[in-house]
Amino acid sequence: MKGDFTRNTFDPEKHFLRVLMQQGRVQLDSDWNEQASILLHYLQTLATDLIGPYAGPVGDNYGFAILPGEDGHFKIGKGRYYVNGILCENEHEINYLSQDDYPLTEDDELELAGGNFSVYLDVWERHISYVEDDYIREKALNGADTATRSKVIWQVKVTPLTYQYAYCQQGSSVLTNNLLVLSQVCMSARAKQGQPVTKPCLMEPEAQYRGAENQLYRVEIHDGNFDDDGNPIIPTFKFSRENGSVIFPIKSISFDATSATALVELEHLGCDDKLGLAVGNWVEFIDDKIDLHNKAMPLAQVQAIDTVNRKVTLSGPANVVIDLSKHPFLRRWDQKNANNVNAQGVITLTTSDWIPLEEGIEVKFSIEDAGRVRRGDYWLIPARHITGDIEWPKITDNSGKLIPEALSPMGIVHYYAPLAIINKNGQGSVTVSSDCRCSFNPMSYSCQYNKSGRLGIGTDLLCPQDDDNR
C-alpha cells in the first residue's frame, strides 16, 4: 500500500479485537486502518477455516469454470470463488485474453503448439489512488485527494506442464514449487549509533535517526534474483521516505532517441519541496499494465524542470512504452547518487553487511540457500524525529544483546488456486482435460417455531435433517 500513511500498526499476533475511539483525542489514519485490518483478518480467517484454502459455492454461482474457447483460447466462467478467504467475483463469462485486471494481447496467448497447461488463479491486493480511478475524487471539493482504496485483483494465468498425461495434483505441485506467496528474503533495520550531529538545532545530540521529520520509509525490491525467463540476475532495491506515495500523473510524453531523454508533461509538480520533484531525483514509470504485470521498469533521472509548463526532462527511459489510456504516472524514489546507488538508480541487494539508506537508517538482508526474491515485495520503517530512532522489533541474541529482528516482507502477498488442466493440440485447439476446482455446499438451516410460538432451543429445535430441505 503506497499511500500517505502514518504507519501500519496491525499485528495479528497481538490478538486485538477492535479499536476504540476516545473523545477529545487526536485521530490518526493508522487507528482507522488498523480497525479495517482487524475485521478483514477475522473475516478472511473465518472464511478459510470454513471453506478451505480455495473453493466455490455449489450451484449457479460456482465460478471460474475453464471452458473451451475459439481461436486457440479458453473462456472463464462467471460466478464466485474463494481463495484464502478472499472473495473473487467474475460477473460475466469472458475470454482468457479479455481479463480487466490482467491485460493481455495475442502475443501473450498459450505459446506452445501443443501440450498440457495448468490454469490457475493468482489473487492479491492492489492499492488504488485517485490516479488509477478518478471517481475517488470528490468533485464538490475541487477533486481533492482524500482516502485511497484497496482492490482484490484476480488473474487467471497458465503455466506449462511437462507431463504427457496431466492431472490436477501435478498442476497443484507445480504451483506450490514455483510460485511465491512472499519473497524468501528477510530484512533487519536499525538507526546507526554514534553519528555526528549535522543539525544541532533540530535534533537531540543522542539521536540515531537524523531526519528532521517523521517519515514512513518503504524499502522495496526492484529486481528479483531471476528475470522473466528464469535466468539468475543480481537483485536490487529502492526506497522512499514517503512510503512511495509521491506520484505525478502524466499528461503527455515525447522521447528523443538521439539524446536518450524524455520530455514529460505532468498534471502537477507537487505542492512543496518535500512532496515535489528536484533535479537528480530518480523516478519510475508506472501504468495499469506495468503494475498488474509487476514489471520492473528502468528508473529515469530528472535532468531539468519547467515549472511554468509543468514539464520535466528525464534521462534513461528510452525503452519504456507508456499507454496514456492506462493512467500513467511517475513515482519518486529517494535514493541518491551515493556510493551504493548504481547507474540505474537502484541499490544492489547484498547480504554481507548493513546497507546505509539516509539519515542514519541502515538495512541488512538475509537469504536462505536458493531463496528467491520477487519484485515489488516491501518492508515499512517508521522513523520518528521525537525519539531520534526508528520503530523496529528487536530480539535477544545468544549473548543476551538486543538486535534488530529479521522480518519477512510485509507484502505483496499472493495466493494461488488451481482451476483446470487444459491441452492445446497441434492444430491450436484447446480442450479441458480436468476441472481442478473445489466446491462447498452453502450452509442453510430451515427452522420452524414450536407450538408455544417460540423458536425451538436445544431438544425443542425443529430443523429438518433430510438433504432436500437443507
LINNOR-V45930 format. One record per residue. RES is the residue in one small letter. PSI is psi in whole degrees, -180 to 180 (* if undefined). BURIAL is + if it has 9 or more other C-alpha atoms within 8 Angstrom, else -. Layout:
# LINNOR-V45930
RES|PSI|BURIAL / RES|PSI|BURIAL
This chain:
# LINNOR-V45930
m|108|- / k|44|- / g|172|+ / d|77|- / f|155|+ / t|-52|+ / r|173|- / n|109|+ / t|-4|- / f|129|- / d|108|- / p|-24|- / e|-11|- / k|-15|- / h|35|- / f|139|- / l|-39|- / r|168|- / v|132|+ / l|117|- / m|139|- / q|151|- / q|145|- / g|18|- / r|159|- / v|136|- / q|133|- / l|148|- / d|-32|- / s|-35|+ / d|-46|+ / w|-48|+ / n|-33|+ / e|-38|+ / q|-43|+ / a|-39|- / s|-37|+ / i|-48|+ / l|-42|+ / l|-41|- / h|-42|+ / y|-48|- / l|-43|+ / q|-38|+ / t|-43|+ / l|-46|+ / a|-40|+ / t|-41|+ / d|-35|- / l|-40|- / i|-34|+ / g|-177|+ / p|-31|+ / y|139|+ / a|163|+ / g|158|+ / p|134|+ / v|137|+ / g|-158|- / d|-22|- / n|10|+ / y|101|+ / g|174|+ / f|35|+ / a|139|+ / i|121|+ / l|146|+ / p|142|+ / g|-161|+ / e|161|- / d|37|- / g|17|+ / h|-177|+ / f|165|+ / k|158|+ / i|120|+ / g|152|+ / k|161|+ / g|-164|+ / r|152|+ / y|141|+ / y|130|+ / v|115|+ / n|41|+ / g|-1|+ / i|128|+ / l|121|- / c|126|+ / e|132|+ / n|108|+ / e|-21|- / h|148|- / e|128|+ / i|162|+ / n|151|+ / y|-37|+ / l|2|+ / s|26|+ / q|129|+ / d|-41|- / d|16|- / y|72|+ / p|121|+ / l|163|+ / t|177|- / e|-30|- / d|-18|- / d|3|- / e|175|+ / l|120|- / e|-33|- / l|142|- / a|-33|+ / g|153|+ / g|177|+ / n|146|+ / f|145|+ / s|125|+ / v|130|+ / y|163|+ / l|133|+ / d|117|+ / v|128|+ / w|177|+ / e|126|+ / r|138|+ / h|131|+ / i|124|+ / s|-177|+ / y|-21|+ / v|-43|+ / e|-27|+ / d|99|- / d|-18|- / y|-20|- / i|-33|+ / r|138|+ / e|115|+ / k|-30|- / a|-19|- / l|26|- / n|29|- / g|35|- / a|146|- / d|113|- / t|-119|- / a|160|- / t|-176|+ / r|162|- / s|133|- / k|138|- / v|124|+ / i|121|+ / w|137|+ / q|123|+ / v|121|+ / k|168|- / v|150|+ / t|137|- / p|147|- / l|138|+ / t|9|- / y|143|- / q|-40|- / y|104|- / a|149|+ / y|175|+ / c|-38|+ / q|-38|- / q|-42|- / g|-40|+ / s|-38|+ / s|-34|- / v|-43|+ / l|-43|+ / t|-38|- / n|-27|- / n|-13|- / l|142|- / l|131|- / v|-44|- / l|159|+ / s|146|+ / q|54|+ / v|143|+ / c|157|+ / m|139|+ / s|154|+ / a|147|+ / r|161|+ / a|119|+ / k|137|+ / q|161|- / g|32|- / q|153|- / p|147|- / v|113|- / t|-20|- / k|74|- / p|-23|- / c|-8|- / l|-10|- / m|159|+ / e|148|- / p|-32|- / e|6|- / a|138|+ / q|-41|+ / y|123|+ / r|6|+ / g|149|- / a|-6|- / e|163|- / n|137|+ / q|158|+ / l|99|+ / y|139|+ / r|122|+ / v|119|+ / e|138|+ / i|128|+ / h|-54|+ / d|131|+ / g|-174|+ / n|11|+ / f|141|+ / d|-175|+ / d|-22|- / d|4|- / g|9|- / n|139|- / p|137|- / i|171|- / i|122|+ / p|150|+ / t|166|+ / f|170|+ / k|170|+ / f|158|+ / s|135|+ / r|-5|+ / e|27|+ / n|29|+ / g|17|+ / s|-6|+ / v|104|+ / i|158|+ / f|106|+ / p|139|+ / i|132|+ / k|-37|+ / s|161|- / i|141|+ / s|142|- / f|145|+ / d|103|+ / a|-31|- / t|-47|- / s|-1|- / a|46|+ / t|166|+ / a|140|+ / l|116|+ / v|125|+ / e|129|+ / l|158|+ / e|-34|+ / h|168|- / l|17|+ / g|157|+ / c|-17|- / d|-177|- / d|-33|- / k|-37|- / l|21|- / g|-164|+ / l|148|+ / a|155|- / v|133|+ / g|-15|- / n|148|+ / w|134|+ / v|158|+ / e|133|+ / f|130|+ / i|140|+ / d|-178|+ / d|-45|+ / k|-42|+ / i|-44|+ / d|-44|+ / l|-21|+ / h|1|- / n|52|- / k|149|- / a|99|- / m|143|+ / p|142|+ / l|152|+ / a|155|+ / q|138|+ / v|123|+ / q|-34|+ / a|154|- / i|126|+ / d|96|- / t|-28|- / v|-46|- / n|4|- / r|49|+ / k|145|+ / v|145|+ / t|127|+ / l|146|+ / s|145|+ / g|-4|+ / p|33|+ / a|-32|+ / n|17|- / v|130|- / v|120|- / i|131|- / d|112|- / l|-15|+ / s|-6|- / k|37|+ / h|58|+ / p|150|+ / f|166|+ / l|137|+ / r|129|+ / r|136|+ / w|154|+ / d|6|+ / q|142|+ / k|178|+ / n|61|- / a|-177|- / n|-26|- / n|5|- / v|125|+ / n|-176|+ / a|-20|- / q|3|- / g|8|+ / v|171|+ / i|133|+ / t|131|+ / l|110|+ / t|162|- / t|7|+ / s|-31|- / d|175|- / w|140|+ / i|120|- / p|139|- / l|-79|+ / e|164|- / e|33|- / g|-5|+ / i|134|+ / e|152|+ / v|155|+ / k|134|+ / f|153|+ / s|133|+ / i|128|+ / e|166|- / d|130|- / a|19|- / g|146|+ / r|143|+ / v|129|+ / r|137|+ / r|143|+ / g|-20|+ / d|149|+ / y|165|+ / w|152|+ / l|137|+ / i|102|+ / p|125|+ / a|130|+ / r|123|+ / h|-38|+ / i|-30|- / t|-13|- / g|34|+ / d|174|+ / i|162|+ / e|108|- / w|132|+ / p|148|- / k|153|- / i|165|- / t|127|+ / d|-174|- / n|-25|- / s|3|- / g|8|- / k|141|- / l|128|- / i|156|- / p|136|+ / e|143|+ / a|118|+ / l|146|- / s|162|+ / p|151|+ / m|-19|+ / g|-180|+ / i|127|+ / v|127|+ / h|139|+ / y|147|+ / y|150|+ / a|126|+ / p|141|+ / l|-42|+ / a|164|+ / i|126|+ / i|161|+ / n|135|+ / k|117|+ / n|-179|+ / g|-23|- / q|2|- / g|8|+ / s|137|+ / v|130|+ / t|149|+ / v|113|+ / s|-27|+ / s|136|+ / d|114|+ / c|8|+ / r|152|+ / c|154|- / s|162|+ / f|152|+ / n|122|- / p|139|- / m|121|- / s|144|- / y|128|- / s|100|- / c|153|+ / q|164|+ / y|148|+ / n|-177|+ / k|-25|- / s|-4|- / g|1|- / r|150|- / l|128|+ / g|137|+ / i|140|- / g|-125|- / t|-17|- / d|-7|- / l|125|+ / l|93|+ / c|122|- / p|140|+ / q|-10|- / d|152|- / d|-28|- / d|-24|- / n|5|- / r|*|+
